[in-house]
Structures are given as C-alpha cells and as structure tokens.
Amino acid sequence: MILCESLLDAMSFWVSGFRNVTAAYGVNGFTDEMRAAFRAHGVKQVLIAYDNDTAGDEAAVKLASSLAADGIAPFRLVFPAGMDANEYLCKVSEPERAFRAVIDGAVWMGDAGDVVDAASITPQSRTEPAHLTSLAADVAALPAVTAPAPGVSVEALADGELMVALPGECWTIRGVSRKPNAAAMKLNAQVLDTESGVVFADSVDMMSARSRSGYARAAAAELGLAEGDLRRSLGKVLLALEHWQAAPEPENAAPEMTPEDRDAALELLRDECLAGRIASDMAACGVVGESTNLTAAYLAAVSRKLDRPLAVLIQSSSAAGKSSLMDAVLNLIPLEERLQYSAMTGQSLFYLGETNLQHKILAIAEEEGVRQAAYALKLLQSDGELTIASTGKDDASGNLVTKQYTVKGPVMLMLTTTAIDVDEELLNRCLVLTVNESREQTEAIHAAQRYAQTLEGLLASNEKSYITQLHQNAQRLLRPLNVVNPFASQLTFMSDKTRTRRDHMKYLTLIQAIALLHQYQREIKRVEHRGQVVEYIEVTREDIRLANQLAHEILGRTLDEMPPQTRKLLLLIQKMVSDAAAAQNGKPGEVRFTRREIRDFTQWSDNQLKVHCMRLAEMEYPLIHGGSRGHLLQYELLWDGSGDGSHLCGLIEPEDGPVYDSGKLGHDAGKLPLSCPEDGAKLGAVKSSVSRASAGVDVPQVGSGEKTLFPAEKKTAHRNLKSRPAAV
C-alpha cells in the first residue's frame, strides 16, 4: 500500500496507474482507523510517500516505528529534495515509468543503516545511497533484520507453502524450512505470469547461482519473459525467503477488538455480581447446574496469569458430562491462550517450544491419554519448567550433537478422567471436581436437551456465540498483575496431613485468582522497589468469603479419603439400609444386604459396584458375611453416617461487608470467626474457644446435591473428622 501525505499526492499515483494508494490527513494525520484497516485487510508493506522535506522525514520515522510494531514492513519512497508526489508528476515526461523507478528504489526503514539521505538522491542516482541522520534517529531501535525487497510480500499458506508476490508475478515456494544460514536452500518454485496466466515449476537451489541461472533460462523459454528479469526476480525471492527465515515464528495473535466489544467486556469485568454472572452465563450457554464446579474451573482458568496457576481434574463416571463441563469453561477462554489435546506421548511436552505453554491452559480430554506424560506434567506443574537433553543433528554440519530443549511455564492444567485410582502425586496437585450424577440432575439435562429442539432453544444457541465472544474478550483484557493479600497473616488452614502443604497453596491461589478476576473493580497500587515500580492489587474480604465457600466444597472433597463416586455409593447404601431398618422396625446394624440389592436400589452397573464395593470393604465401612464356596456373600454396614458433608475445617470467615450473594454473614465484633464445625479439631494458631457456634456464624455453603452457587444448608462436620467404625 502506498501512503501519501495528501489527496493530491495520492491522485498523482492514481493517474500514473498505481491504484493501491491512499492518503493520510497530513504528515501527522495517520489515524487509528487507517491502522485498523491495514491490519484487517492484511497489508504486509506500506510505502510511505511523504514529501522529501524535514517535516516529511520526521513524520515518516514515527510512522515507520508504529507500523513495524504492528508487523507491517515500512518503506520510504524518496523523491528529489524538496519535492512531493504531485510536483514530481509535473516534472517528469513519462509518469508511469518515473513512479515505477521511485517504487523500485524504495528504502527499507526497518534498520537505520538502510535509511538514505533523501536530499542527495535523485531518481537517476539511486545506486549510491548515503545515510540520512534525521530519518535514522528513531528507527535505530527497531530490530535489525534482512530488508525485504520493496513491492515483495511473503504469505505463509496453511499447507506449509509460501506465496511470494512480485509485480506481475506470483511465486509459490514448496519445501522451504526455517533454517537460516544454511549452505543450501533446495526447494520447488512455481512462478505464475499474472498477465498471460502461464505457469512454470521446477526444483532450484536458491543458494546456487548456476541453479538459479538454469531455472531462469528454462522459465524464460516457457513464459516468454526476459531471462534477466527472471534472474532478478529470483534474487528478490531469495531475499524475501531469507527475511522470512530470520523472522520469529508467528504466534496465534488475538483478533482486534472493536470499541463496542471492548466496552461490553469491561462492563462484564466491572459487574459487582461477576461471580454470579459467570454461572448464569454458562447456564445460558446450555450447561445445566454445576455452578460450583463451573465457577471453580473458571477461576482456575483465570489463574493461568498467575505465577503458580491451579490445576483441575474433573472426575466422574462415563457419560456423566465431565467433557461438557470442561468444554464449557474452555470455550470462554481465547483460542490463543489454550492448547487442547486428546492425548500426549511421554516426550511430547519437552518439544512444545520454550514459551508456547507460558501462562496458557493445557487441556487434555482424558487422564488415561496422558499417563505416559504424567511425569513431565507433574514436573511442569511443580517446577514451572521442563528441560531435556536429546540427541539431534546439527543444522549446519549434519553431525549428531546433544541439544537442550526447555519448556517454560507456568501452565494451567485441566484434565478429565473416569478412573477411580488416579496417580496420587498428580491428584494432590489438582483441584478435584466431581460431576453431579443424581437422578434430578439427569432429569434437568433431559429437559434442557428437549428445550434445545424448540424455537426458544434455537435462539438461545445464537446467544451462546455472543456470550462466548464476550467472555473471551474479557479474558483478553485481564492483565497479569501481582496480587497482595493483606489478610494472609490471619488465615488458617488444616494441618493434620502433610498433603495440606499443597492444598493450602491451592486455597491461597484460589483467593488470588478471584482478586485477579476483579482487577477492574480494584485500585491498582504501585510501590517502588530497587528502582523498579511494582504494580499490584489487594485481596478483599469478599474474595476470601467466595474462596471459602468454594473451598468447603472443592477442597473438602479433595481431602476426602475416598473418591467422590465411592463416597456417593456409601451414602446411597446408608439410605437403603436406613429404609430397610425402618420397614423392619429394626436397627441398621441388623440389616444384611447383597450387591444385587445394592444394584437394584442404585441402578448402577455391576462393574461400577464391583470396584466401589471392593474399595469400601478395604476401608472397613461394610462388614462382609459369608462369601465362601456355596454361601451367599452379604454385607453389614458399620458406618452410621457421622462426619459426612463437604466442609473444610480451619478457614477464616471474613467480617461483614459487601458480599457476592444476597445473604449476610454474622460476625463477632473485632474477630474473624473460624469456619470450623462444632466437633472439629483444634487449631494451633487460633484459640479453640472461637468456633462457629460461639461466633454465631450462619454460613451459606455450597450444596452437594443440586449444585447452585452458595445455597444455605445445615452445617455438618468435615467428612475426614468422623469417628471410624469399631473393629469387628
């Protein structure tokens, strides 16, 4: 694209046959709308045709810097000293040929050494360029790469081919690799004469003059063009390929947001009920229930911008909807910030690229598909970096050498699994989410599936695309700020198990993720330390309150001694035994039952019951009677149901103030009451006299049945603190 200083200059190019021209509003009149239009239409090069005077030179330098930052190659069209395009048009006798000479002699502005002194150059004397100090002053900071030829654009195609566009010619390059400074560059080159439509293709070594001459001679005979012109075209293609090799590999760039999209995303991030908005938006996208799991997974996805992100493992039986839950969250994350795979081999993580995973989400459909890479995943989650030494060929000599490959984190992991026995080392690094498999949830899903077949459901599916784009734009606006917790010294956590050293960090990171999500509702504070200004936001009491409500359900289940589905079967067996005891006017301990009776009551498959009943028997919850040859195997339930409930002992409940839900939390003046059950264990850092009962706290918790965000329910003891059954 040719960019002129005025409309009159642009019309001078137009009447000379150059229609790819536009004009700015003066030397300082290049607007953001023009910049957005260049990016939207994929402009690769801009030829700056400003006046050859002091004002034009200074404006060209500033414009070149901004264009280079946007990935657009800037060139300077140099007219005789003091002239503009219109005056030059009036001076020459053959305008088309004269303007073509100016375009062919365009000066690359990506490096100060290539910028020439316009005052000493005329269209006839462009072979002896002198350096122009005024133009070079600000461009020197730009990367020094090989200058592409003016009027030459390189575009990478989806199939690995490169398309090089020259005036009157279109080259398609196949088989070129990103190996700069190689001694040979053998490839297949196809040239299309855009005027005649004739095509010629052959193999050529671009680093060999003899090979290029042979190619030019054969192409000239086929296309009917001058051999010298084709040799010069091959030289331009060679320079373009070297420039492409020297450039860094492009990353997935975020699409440009319109002002309307940005305002809508900011409105979402500034919503005072943002946590509830997330759950309602996901429900509008077709997800039924699961508000607690969805909120926790969404916050874990936000934690990718922290130094120590969370990891999520979604565990359920087959067809329960774990993949739908993961996809619902991932769809709200920008494509350029997540990588999603079905499986990974043991060594694949080491070769993903040094920064390709940094502050991104790595989602794997099934935990079984990543077992070979479990060791690398655990190291990446704990250390934030992977390094491997591998044997490979040297690019220049071809000899075998030892190469080091590094993958830098941090990375947020998201996995799903149907397995009960998951690697314990991987499990204690993750937040474990379990899908609601109740009959009521299944009925709600069926109703949603039927609703999707109606006209209202069709309209709702269209709304889903808007909500998805809205949240993706909001995620793009989140900045990786530091998060400071002024209440950190007052927080407490369970300390009866060694693994709580990791779970405590999950709890603190969850608080940080909540604060980071609400960064547009917080004051960004700054402090100077060792000559650097550090920006940060602070955690509020509302953040801790929301984290506690999620931690009671999520971490309370994570710290359970049995998998969630095994726990659910135990509760169903207890209900079956209680009903049978009530029907027989007896005690639950007198009831005997078989696995077939459990299968009839729960409607679970026999394979599921085999696995979970064996686990319960190993943990001595039921007592086995009989089972020898010729005798029926029966169970007796030893567990009385005490200590059940999703609750995590030892969490601080913040004082009253603005909250995310409509309920109000009581508090003891001057103290932060404990979120601990009445029969909970004592905490060393806090007096045992301060308890939920003495503080008068009525805390809304996350339900374990129908999973809505923060429904109030009766306080129960943590399931890990129950009394164990007596030995028989």
N, C-alpha and C positions, 0 to 999 in steps of 0.2 A: 504494500500500500504506500502510495506517495502522499506525504502530508505537507501541505503548503501553508504559508503564513496568512494568505488572504484568498478570497474567492477569485479575484482577478488572476492571481498566480495559478490557481487550480485550473481555471479555464484555459490558460496558456498551454498547460499539459494536455487538456482535453482536445483542443483543436489540432494539436500535433499528433493525435492518435493514441494517447495514453489515457485510458478511461479508468484505470484503477487509481484514482486520485481523489482526495478530499482536502478540506481546508479547516484550519483552526480559527479562533477568534483573535487573531493577532499572535505575537510572539509568546505571550503568557496566557493564551486562550484555549489551551488543550484541556477539555473538561473531563469529568469522571464519566459522563455519558459516552463520550468518544472512546475512553479507555475500556468501558464495559462492552461497547460494540465491537471493538477489536478482539477482545477475548472471546466474546460469544460467537463470532464468525471465524475464529481460528486463524487470525492474522499471524504469520510467522515472522515477517520482516516489515519494518517501516522505514521508508526512505525520506528523511527529513529535508525538505526543500525550502528551508528558511532563507531569508536574504543573507547575502555574504557581507555582513557588517557586524559591528561589535554586539549589538542587541541580539541579532540572529544567532551569532555564535554562542553567546551565553545561554540563551533560551534552548538551543539545541543540546548543550551539555546537560542541562537539568532534565530535559525531556528524555534524553538517551538513558540517563540513570534510572528513571522511573520505568521506562519501557523494558530495560534489561531486567529489572526486579520482577516484572510480570512475565518473564520468559519470552519476550519479543526482541528479535535481533535489531538493533538500531544502526542505520547507515546515514551518512551525511552527503547530500548532493551539493557539490561545490560549484558555484557559478563564478565568473570573473569578479574581481574585487569590487565591492560596492554595488553589485547588480542583484536584481531579483529575477524570478522566472519570466515575468512579463517583459521586462526590459531586455532580457536575453533573447526572447522571442522576436522582439523588434529589430535586434541587431543582426541576426543570422538570416541567411538566404534559404537554407533548407532546414526548417524547424524540426521535422521528424528525425532526420539524421543527427542534428545537433543535440537534441534532447536525449536521443539514444546514447550518444557519446557521454553525456553527463551522467546518465544512469549507469552505464557500464563502468564509469570511473568513480562510483560511489565509495565513500570512505567508511570503513568499519569503525564504530565508536565503542566497541567492547573493550578496547585496550588503548591506553594513552599513546603508546608507540605507533599506533596505526592512524592517529588523527593528524591531518596535514594542515599546513598553513594555506588557508584559502586565498590570502592576498597575493601569494606568489604563484598561483596556479591558473592556467587558462585551459580551455577545453583541448587545445592542441598540445599542451605540455604537461601531461599527467604522469609521465614516466619517471620524473624526478621529484617525488613528494618531499616537502620539508615539514618539520614538526611545528604544530600550532600550539603555543603555550596556553592561550586563552581557552581553547577547546579541550585541552588535555587536563586542565587543572582539577576538575571534579570527576572525570571519568577514570582517573588512575586507580580509584578504589575498586573498580569493577574487576571480576575475575579475568585473568589473562589466559584466554583460550585461543585456539587457532581460529582466525577470522574466516567466516564463510564468504563465498563469493556473492556479490550483490545480485539480486534477482534470482537467487537459487534457494529453494526451500526443500527441506527434508521432512518427510512424514513417515512415521512407523505404522505399518498396517497390522491388522490383528493376527495374521498368519506368520508374522516374523519378517515379512518383506519390508523393504524401504522404497518409498517413491520419492524420487528427486525431480523437481520441476525446474526446467530451464526455459527461457523464452523460445517458443517454437518446438520444444522437445519435452518429452516425458520419459524418464528413465525409471525402470523397475529393477531393483537390485535384490538378488536372492543369494542366501548363503553367507552373508557377512556377519561377523561376530564382533562383540565388544572387546577386542584385544588390541589396544593401542600399541604403537611402536613395534608391530610385528614386521618380520623381514619379508613376508609375502602377504598378499591380500587377494587370494583366488576366490572368484565369485562368478555368478551368472548375471549378465547385464542385458536387459531388454530396452531398446530405445524405440520410441514412437514419434514419428514426424507428425505433429498435430495438424499440419496443413494438408498433407497428402493422405494421412492415415496409414502409411506403410510402416511395418514393424520389422525390426531385425533383432535377433537374440543370439548370443554366443557366450562362451566362457572367456574370462580375461583375468590376468593377474595385474591388478591396478598398480602394483609397485614395480612393474617391469615396463620400461619404455618400449622394448621390442614387442611385448604382448599388446600394449595399447596401440602401437602403430598398426599391427596386423588387424586388430579389431576395427580401427578407424578405416582402414583400406577396404575391408570387406563390407562394413556398414555403408560406406560412401557409394560403393557399387550397387548396393541393394536399395538404398533410399534416394539416390540421385542427388546427394548433397556433396559439398566440397570436403575433401579429406582433411584439410587443415582445420575447417570449422569443427569437425567431429573430434579431432585431436584436442582442440581447445575445450570442447565440451567435456571430454573425458577428464581433462585436468580439473575442471570445475567440479565434476562429480567426485573426483578423488579428494579434493579439499573439503567438500561437503561431508564425505564419509569420515574423514579424519576428525572433523569438528564434531560429528555425531558420536564417534568413539570416545573423544575426550570429555564429552559432557556427561554428568552423572545420570544414572538411570532414573527416569521419572517415576515418582510415586503417585499413588492414587490421590489426585487433587480433589479438594472439596468443591462442589459446584458453587457458583456465585449466588449469593442470596440477594433477592430484591429488597428494597427498603420495606415493603409491606410484609414480607416473610420475616425479616429481622424484627420488626416491631411486634409481630404476633408471637415470635419466640421469646422476646424479652417480657412480654405480658405474661406468658406462661411461667417464666422463671421468677417473676415478681409476685405471683399469686400467693396470698397468705396461706391458702389451703393447698399448697403444692403437693403434699403427700397424698391427700385425698383425691386431688386432681389426677395424679398418676394412676391410682386404682380405678377411678371412673373412666378415664380414657382407655385403659386396657379393656375394661368391660365393654366399652363402645366398639372396640376392635374385635369383639367376639369371644373374649375369654370369660368363662363362667366361673365366678367365685375366685378362690385362690388369692384374695387381695393381700394377705400377709406374705405369701411366697413371692408374689409379683413385686411387691414393694421392696422386699429384701433383695431380690435378684436385680431390680433396677438400681438400687443403691450400690450393690456390689459392682454393677457395670460402671457407675459413676466413679467408683474408687480406682478405676484404671488410671486416672490422672494423678493419683497419689503416689508416694514413693514406695508404699507397701500395700498393693491392692489386695482385695479379698479374692477368694476362690469359692466357687459354688459347685456343689454336687447335688443333682436332682435325682432322688431315689424313689422308685415305685415299681409296681408290677407292670407286666406288659399291657399295652392298650389303655393305661390309666391317664395318659395325657402329659407325660413329662416332656416329650419333644415339643408339644404345642406350647407348654409353658416357657421353655427356653426360647423357642422361635418368637413368641410374643414379645419377650424382652429384647431380643437381638434385633427385631425389626425396627425398634425405636432408636437404635444406635446407628450412626452414619456408617456407610459401607467402607469408607476409607479407614475406619477405626476398629475394624473387627476382621478376623480371619476365621472361617468356619470350614471344618473338615469332617468327613465321615470316619476316617481312621488315620493313624500315623505310624510309620515304622520306627524302629528303635533309634536310628541315626538321623531321621529326617529333621528333627528340631535343630540339630547343630548346623544345618546348611540353609537355614531360612533367611540368612542375611543379618548383618550386625545390628541394624536398627529397625528391621521390619516388624518386630514384635513390641517395640518400646511404647509403653503407655497405650497398648491396644488390648482387645479382647481376643483370646484364643478359645474358640468353642469347638468341642468335639462331640459328635452325636451320641456315641456310646462309649462308656468307660472300657468296655471289652476291646474296642478298636484302638485303644491307646495303651494297652498293658505293656507292649514292648517298649514304649517310650515313657513308661511310668517313672523310671529312674531320672531321666532328663527333666521331666515335668516337675518332680519334687525338688530337684536342684534349682530349677529356674524359679520356682515359687519361693524357695527359702533364701537363696543367694542373690537372686535377681540377675544372674549372668551364667552363661554356659560357655565353656571353652573346650575344644578338642583338637588334638594334633593328628593329622591324617596325611597319608602319602598321596602325592599327586604329581603331575607333570609340570615342569617349568614351561611357561608360555613361550619363552624365547629359545631355550636350548632343547627342550623336549626331555631332559633328564628327570629322573624321579627325585623329588625333594619332599621334605616334610613341611607341610603347610599348617598354619594355625587358623582355625575358624572360631569366631566368637559371636555369640548371640546375646545381646544386651536386653535386659528388662528395664523396668518391671512390666509384668504382663498379668492381666486378669484372666483366670481360667474359669471355664464353665463347662461342666460335664454332665451327662445323664447316665444312668445305669439301672438295670433290673436285677443286678446281683445282690445277694444278701451279704456275702462275705467279700467286702471290698478291702483292698490293701489298707491296713491300719495307718501306715505312715502317710498315705495320700489322704485318708479320711480325716485325720486330725489337722490337716492343713486347710480344710474346706468348711464352709457353711453347708450343712446337710439340710436340704429341703425335701419334704415328702408330700406327694400329691394326695389330695382328698379323694378317697376311694369309696366313700359312703354311698348308700343307695339314693339318698336325697340329692347328692351331687350328680349322680348318673342321670336321675330324672331331670335335673336342671339342664344338663348338657343335651339331653334328648329334646327338651323344649327349645333350646337355642338352635339346635340343628333344624328343627321344623320351622322356626321363625325365619331362618336364613333363606327358606324357599319362598317366602312371601314377598310382596312388593316392598313392604317396610324393610325386610331384610336386604333386598337389593339396594335400597337407598342407604342402608347402614353400611354396606360394603363399600360404597363410594365415599362415605365419611371416613372409613378406615384409612384410605390413602392420604386424606388431609391430615388426620391425626398423626400418622406415621411421619409425614414430612415435617409437621410442626415440632415433634419431639426430636427428630434428627437435627433440625436447625437449632433447637435449644441446646442440644448436646455439643454442637459445634461452637456455641458461644461460651461454653464453660471454660474458664481459664485454670491452669494447674497452679493454683495459689497455695501458699503454706497455710496450714490450719493450726491455730493455737487453742488449747483447751485450758481456760483459767480455772476450771473446776477439777482438773486432773488429780490434784493432791487430796481431794475429798472423796474420790470414787473408791469403791471397794469391789472385790470380786472373790468368788470361791477359791480356796487354796488347798482343798483336801486331796487334789490329784495333781500329778506332775504335768499332765497334758493341759491343765488350765493356764500354763505359761503361754501357750499358743492361743488358747481361747480368749484369754484376757486381751491379747493384742487384736484379735478379731473384733472384740467389743469396742475397743478404743478406735479401731479403724472404721467401724460402722458409724460411730459418732462423727468422725472426721468427714466421712462421705456425706452424711446428712448436712453438715455445715457447708461443705463444698457445693452441694446442690443448691443451697440457698444463698450463694455468694452475692447475687444481685439484690438481696434483701439485707445485706450486711455492709457495714462500713469497712472499706479496705484501709487498713492501718499500715504505716511504714515506720521502720526503725533503721538507723544506720549502724552497721557493724563492720569494723575493719575496712572502712572506706567504701562499703557497698550498701545500697539501700535494699532492704528486705521487705517485701510486701506480704501481708498476712490478713486473715480474717479470724474472728474468735468464735468459739463454740458458745451457744446459749443454753439456758436451762431447757428450752423446748427441744433442742437437739438431743439432749440426754434423755428426756422423757420419751421421745419417739424411739430412741435406741433401746431403752429398757423394755418398752412394750414389744418390740421385735425380738429382743434377746430372750425374753421369757419363753417365747415360743420356739425360736430357731436354735439358740444356744442351749436352752433347756432340753431340747430334743437331741441336739448333737452330743451332749454329755451323758445321754442315757446309756445304760449298759447293754441294751439290746436294740436291734434295728427297728425302725418305725413300724414296719408291717408285722413284725413279731409282737411288738407291743400291742398293736391293734387286735391281733388274734387273741392275745391274753385277755383283753377287755371283753371281747365277744364271748370267750369261754366263760368268763366270770358271770356275764349276763345270762348265759344259757344255764349255768349251774344254779344261779340265784332263782331263776324262773322255775327250774325243776324242783328245787328245795321248797319253794313256796307252794307249788302244786301238790307236793307230797307231805306238806306240813312237817318237814324235817329240817335238818341243818345242812348248809352247803358241804360240810366235810363228810357227810354221809352219802353224797351223790357220786355214783360211778358212771362213767361215760366212755364211749369208744370214739375212734377217729371218724367212723361213719356218721355217728350222731353229730359230731362237730361239722362234718361236711354238709349234712342236711340242714343244719341250723345256719351256717355261714354262707352256704352256696359257693364256697371256694373250691378250686380244683384239688384233686387228690395229690398232685405233685407239689402244690403250694403247701398243703397241710403236712406232707412228709417232712419238708425242710423246716418249717416253723415249729412243728411239734417236737422234732428232734432237738432243736435249739432250746425250747422251753424245758424239755426234760433234762438236758445237760445243765441248765441253770437252776434245776430243782424247784421249779414252780409247780408242776404236777408230779404226783407220785404214781409210779407205774405198778399195776397189779396184774399178775398172770403173765401171759405172753410166752410161756413155754410151749413145747410141742403139744398140740391138742387142746390148748387152753386159750380163751379169748383174752386179748390184751385190753385192759381197761385203765382209765386214768382217774385219779382223785386230785382235785385242785387244792393245793396247800396255801395259795396266796389269797388273802382276804380283801385285796383292793386298796390297802392303805398305801399312802405315799404316791398315789397316781396324780398326774396333772403336769402340764407343761409350765414349769416355773423354774427360774434360776435364782438361787439364794445369793444374797450379798450385793445386790445392785442398789445404788443410791437413787431415790426418787427426788427430783428437784422441787424447789419451792414453787408456790403458786405463781401464776403469771400467764401470759398468752400461751395457749396450747393449740395443738393441731386439730384436736377433736372438740366436740361441743361440751364434753364433760369437764368438771372441775375436780382437782385433786386436793384433798385436805393436807394440812401440814402442821407440824409442831413448830411454833414460833422460835426462830433462832437456830433451828437444827434442820439438817437434811435427813429425813427419816429413811430407814432401810427398807428395801424391797425384799423382805425375807419372811417366810412363813412362820407361824407361831411356834411350830415344833422344829424349826430349822437349827442348823449347827451354829455355834458361837463364832463370831468373827474376832480375830485377834486385834485388829486395828480399831474396832468400834466396841463400845460397851454393850454387853448383852442385854442390858435393860432397855435399850432403844430397839423396839420391834414394831412390826406393822400394827399390832394390837394397841400398844401403848401410844403410838403416834397417831392413831385414829385415821389411818390411811385407807381409803376405799379405792383401790387401784383398778382401773379398767385394763383387762388383759386381752391378749389375742386368743380367740377361741380355737379349740382343736376340732370342732365339728364343722359347721359351716363357716368357712374362713373369710370373715369380713374383718375390716380393719378396725381394731380396738373395740370390740363389743365387751361390755361389762359382764363378768361372770364371777362366781364364788371363788375365793382364794383357796388354793389347795397346796399341799406340801410338795416339795420337789420330789420327783419320782426316784431320784438317787438316794434320798434320805429315808426311804421306807424301811420298816423292820423286815428283816429277812425271815423266811419261814423256818420253823424249828426243824432240826434234823430228825429224820424218822429212822 
